[in-house]
Amino acid sequence: MLHPTIKDLTKEEYNRYELTLATAKCARMLTDEYVKQREEAEKSMTGNKDSDRNLMNSIDKDLKDEKAIKNAITRFYDGRYEIYREENAPAVEEVVEETAETTEE
């Protein structure tokens, strides 16, 4: 049996189609982030084998070692990403804790 199940991911709130679209969009975002990190690491390579290995270690381990779909599913299940149904909002959005800014006058 696969874990997490579709029932766990949809939380009886979304249908499978919405979950599939959101997972695909999230996987695309994660793939784009991996490509960006890899390009930055390749640009900073010096030709020295020891330092080049360390640069490749600067890429996020989850992005480097796991498939994008598996990462997307895990992030939905953990609550790091949520699905939004608003018409003009993105379908997938990372959950960010907002901090209140205080201004002193």
Buried (B, 14 or more C-beta within 10 A) or exposed (E): EEEEEEEEBBEEEBEEEBBEBBBBBBBEBBBEBBEEBBEEBEEEEEEEEEEBEEBEEEBEEBBBEBEBBEBBBBBBBEEBBEBEEEEEEEBBBEEEEEEEEEEEE
